[in-house]
Amino acid sequence: MQLLKIAVPNKGALAEDAAAMLRAAGYRQRWDPKDLVWTDSANGIEFYYLRPRDIAVYVGEGTLDLGITGRDMLLDSQANAHEVLPLGFGRTRFRFARPEGTAADSGHLDNLRIATSYPGLLRRYLDDHGTSARLIALDGAVESAVRLGVADVVADVVETGSTLKKAGLEVFGDVILESEAILVKRAGAPDPAELDQVLRRLSGVIVARDYVLVDFDVPEASLDLTAALAPGLEGPTVSPLAKPGWCAVRTLVPRKGHQQLMDELWQAGARAILVTDVSTARL
């Protein structure tokens, strides 16, 4: 049997979350970080642990079938690969920054020197906006480029902005790119036979992280009110309790706002309210 080959980040911000998502989706992952290849025979998959920046290139060349990388890295690589599924973790923004107190809008970048470790991504953005600027390609952190006189502006991935602030820089202008971890495949290539199953499993993990399972007991007289507050997807599951006139209810609700929902259920007469995380789902 031919194994499906999937590239996974070997280190960096995406690696731990990617491995956790794959485990939640039922795929075995390596235990030793020195392992470069790991075979999950039960699921017919071979995982290759590579530098996140290289993953789109391997997938684009057809060496590997699928890969997990960042949207920013895919676009920067200019590889022959495209996004199949956003994975909901590793969210960052790609922004311009320059010394505090001197920020202008992104329309005033002509003829400036811009330091970045994402030259492919930035060149595409500047070309799309008709902006001429000199790109200074650096490998790694770019926060010191302005202070050392190499550049006038930097363009970099920003999570909280604290690193740029420590370097005396502030972000300005429009967001260049909203990035997150994504699943990629080779552009124009036939879909692997196992792709649908991989997408279902990963999508199940993504959906599950947005929901929680709520269990509570409620008097039958308040059942309609609590069902209106927490209707679930196809309606709540209701079972009679040994206590006369009471029901046990189980329902799936959005994670966001579930604490407020618990308050509302309590006020509606629900008791013994329990919230449980969902590891994966098929909805």
Disulfide bonds with the S-S distance in Angstrom:
none
